[in-house]
Amino acid sequence: MTLHHSPTSPYVRKVMVVLHETGQLDSVRLVPGSGTPVAPAQSLLGTNPLGKVPALEREDGCALYDSRVICRYLASLSPKGAGLYPAVPALWEALTLESTADGILDAALLMRYETVLRAPPQQAADWVEGQWGKVTRALSVLEQRWMAHLEGPLTIGVIATGCALAYLDFRFAERDWAAQHPALAAWSVRFGARDSMRATRPE
């Protein structure tokens, strides 16, 4: 299989962590495919018309894109992936936690694009803060309601949350989210020490 990826993409990191955790890293060939919403990688468009990574080319089927689709597919290929998507009703918790983490990333990436792709006179500070508001509300909910799940067995929601928090540290360290969410921050440090997280840490 061929995985179009960018080493700094948190969505790609989700996929890479799943590959590590399920022992499938050697089953994929990594191809750089980074771009931006205004300048997508041309080499990627034939695989994903949306021009976004990650995208996974398979030998026996259509190309898959969106980290949620790819992660679930990869988990289905390995016995080690079974626990990432537990049986109902626990499945709904895992998927909702993943959705919350991906929502944090969606908002964080919009903030990143606003400040990187627009010249300062064009940047909308209220837009950026509105996105950060989504992030902080989600962080509060994670700490108030989801710590037991995060401390439990490894699921796709746990992986997604670990990647989302690590991305905040990577791109928005100056906002110091951890100071307001100490229990979540402590968990993030512990989760970040996993071999799969250490191996996928962006430079």
C-alpha positions as CSV (number, residue, x, y, z in Angstrom):
1,M,0.0,0.0,0.0
2,T,1.1,3.6,-0.5
3,L,0.3,6.3,2.0
4,H,0.4,9.9,0.9
5,H,1.5,11.7,4.0
6,S,3.0,14.8,5.6
7,P,5.1,14.3,8.8
8,T,3.6,17.4,10.5
9,S,-0.1,16.5,9.7
10,P,-1.8,15.4,12.9
11,Y,-4.3,13.4,10.8
12,V,-1.4,11.5,9.2
13,R,0.0,11.0,12.7
14,K,-3.2,9.2,13.7
15,V,-2.7,6.8,10.8
16,M,1.0,6.3,11.6
17,V,0.2,5.5,15.3
18,V,-2.3,2.9,14.2
19,L,0.3,1.4,11.9
20,H,2.8,1.2,14.7
21,E,0.3,-0.1,17.2
22,T,-1.0,-2.9,14.9
23,G,2.4,-3.9,13.6
24,Q,1.8,-2.9,10.0
25,L,4.4,-0.2,9.4
26,D,6.2,-2.4,6.9
27,S,3.1,-2.8,4.8
28,V,3.0,0.8,3.5
29,R,5.3,2.9,1.4
30,L,5.3,6.6,2.4
31,V,5.1,9.2,-0.3
32,P,5.3,12.9,0.6
33,G,2.0,14.7,-0.3
34,S,1.9,17.9,1.7
35,G,0.2,21.0,0.5
36,T,-2.2,23.7,1.6
37,P,-5.9,24.5,0.9
38,V,-4.8,27.1,-1.7
39,A,-1.9,25.0,-3.2
40,P,-2.7,21.3,-2.9
41,A,0.0,18.8,-3.8
42,Q,-0.6,18.0,-7.5
43,S,0.8,14.5,-7.1
44,L,-2.0,13.8,-4.6
45,L,-5.0,14.9,-6.6
46,G,-5.2,11.7,-8.6
47,T,-5.6,9.8,-5.3
48,N,-7.7,12.2,-3.4
49,P,-9.6,14.9,-5.3
50,L,-9.8,16.9,-2.1
51,G,-6.1,17.3,-2.1
52,K,-5.7,16.3,1.5
53,V,-3.5,13.9,3.4
54,P,-3.6,11.1,4.5
55,A,-4.6,9.1,1.5
56,L,-4.0,5.4,1.1
57,E,-3.7,3.6,-2.2
58,R,-4.5,0.0,-2.1
59,E,-3.7,-2.8,-4.6
60,D,-7.1,-4.4,-4.3
61,G,-9.6,-1.5,-4.1
62,C,-10.3,2.2,-4.3
63,A,-8.0,4.7,-2.7
64,L,-9.1,5.6,0.9
65,Y,-8.9,9.1,2.3
66,D,-9.8,10.8,5.6
67,S,-7.9,9.5,8.6
68,R,-11.1,8.0,10.1
69,V,-11.6,5.8,7.1
70,I,-8.0,4.8,6.8
71,C,-7.6,4.0,10.5
72,R,-10.6,1.8,10.6
73,Y,-9.5,0.0,7.4
74,L,-6.0,-0.6,8.8
75,A,-7.5,-1.9,12.1
76,S,-9.5,-4.4,10.2
77,L,-6.4,-5.9,8.7
78,S,-4.7,-6.9,11.9
79,P,-5.8,-8.9,15.0
80,K,-4.0,-6.2,17.0
81,G,-6.5,-3.6,15.6
82,A,-9.6,-5.3,17.0
83,G,-9.6,-3.4,20.3
84,L,-9.3,0.0,18.7
85,Y,-12.9,-0.3,17.7
86,P,-14.6,-2.2,20.5
87,A,-18.0,-3.8,20.3
88,V,-21.2,-1.8,20.8
89,P,-22.0,0.1,23.1
90,A,-18.4,0.9,23.9
91,L,-17.8,1.6,20.2
92,W,-20.0,4.8,20.3
93,E,-17.8,6.2,23.1
94,A,-14.7,5.5,21.1
95,L,-16.0,7.1,18.0
96,T,-17.4,10.1,19.9
97,L,-14.1,10.6,21.5
98,E,-12.4,10.4,18.2
99,S,-14.8,13.0,16.8
100,T,-14.1,15.3,19.6
101,A,-10.4,15.0,19.1
102,D,-10.7,15.5,15.3
103,G,-12.9,18.6,16.0
104,I,-10.0,20.1,18.1
105,L,-7.7,19.5,15.1
106,D,-10.2,21.0,12.6
107,A,-10.3,24.2,14.7
108,A,-6.5,24.2,15.3
109,L,-5.8,23.8,11.6
110,L,-8.1,26.7,10.7
111,M,-6.2,28.8,13.2
112,R,-2.9,27.7,11.6
113,Y,-4.1,28.5,8.1
114,E,-5.4,31.9,9.1
115,T,-2.0,33.0,10.5
116,V,0.2,31.2,7.9
117,L,-1.6,31.7,4.6
118,R,-2.9,35.2,5.1
119,A,-0.9,38.4,5.4
120,P,-1.3,40.1,8.8
121,P,-3.7,42.8,7.5
122,Q,-6.0,40.1,6.2
123,Q,-6.0,38.0,9.3
124,A,-9.2,38.0,11.4
125,A,-8.4,37.9,15.1
126,D,-12.0,37.2,16.1
127,W,-12.0,34.2,13.7
128,V,-8.9,32.8,15.3
129,E,-10.2,33.2,18.8
130,G,-13.5,31.7,17.8
131,Q,-11.7,28.6,16.7
132,W,-9.7,28.5,20.0
133,G,-12.9,28.7,21.9
134,K,-13.9,25.4,20.3
135,V,-10.6,23.9,21.4
136,T,-10.9,25.1,25.0
137,R,-14.5,23.9,25.3
138,A,-13.5,20.5,24.0
139,L,-10.5,20.3,26.3
140,S,-12.8,21.0,29.3
141,V,-15.2,18.3,28.3
142,L,-12.3,15.8,27.8
143,E,-11.0,16.5,31.3
144,Q,-14.5,16.5,33.0
145,R,-16.1,13.5,31.2
146,W,-13.5,11.4,29.4
147,M,-10.6,10.8,31.7
148,A,-11.8,7.3,32.6
149,H,-11.9,6.3,28.9
150,L,-8.5,7.8,28.3
151,E,-7.0,5.9,31.1
152,G,-8.7,2.6,29.9
153,P,-7.9,0.3,27.0
154,L,-6.4,1.8,23.8
155,T,-9.1,2.8,21.3
156,I,-9.1,5.0,18.2
157,G,-10.6,7.7,20.4
158,V,-7.6,7.5,22.8
159,I,-5.1,7.7,19.8
160,A,-7.0,10.6,18.3
161,T,-6.9,12.5,21.5
162,G,-3.2,11.9,22.1
163,C,-2.5,13.2,18.6
164,A,-4.7,16.2,19.0
165,L,-3.1,17.3,22.3
166,A,0.3,16.8,20.8
167,Y,-0.6,19.0,17.9
168,L,-1.6,21.8,20.3
169,D,1.8,21.5,21.9
170,F,3.5,21.5,18.5
171,R,1.8,24.5,17.0
172,F,0.3,26.5,19.8
173,A,2.6,26.0,22.8
174,E,2.4,29.7,23.6
175,R,-1.3,29.3,24.5
176,D,-0.3,26.8,27.3
177,W,-3.5,24.8,27.2
178,A,-2.0,22.4,29.8
179,A,-2.1,25.0,32.6
180,Q,-5.9,25.0,32.6
181,H,-6.3,21.3,32.2
182,P,-3.7,19.6,34.5
183,A,-5.2,16.1,34.6
184,L,-5.5,16.0,30.8
185,A,-2.0,17.4,30.4
186,A,-0.6,14.8,32.7
187,W,-2.3,12.1,30.7
188,S,-0.9,13.6,27.5
189,V,2.6,13.3,28.8
190,R,2.1,9.7,29.7
191,F,0.5,8.8,26.4
192,G,3.2,10.7,24.5
193,A,5.8,8.3,26.0
194,R,4.3,5.3,24.1
195,D,6.7,4.0,21.4
196,S,4.2,4.7,18.7
197,M,3.9,8.4,19.7
198,R,7.7,8.8,20.1
199,A,8.3,7.3,16.7
200,T,5.8,9.6,15.0
201,R,6.7,12.9,16.7
202,P,7.1,15.7,14.1
203,E,10.3,17.7,13.9
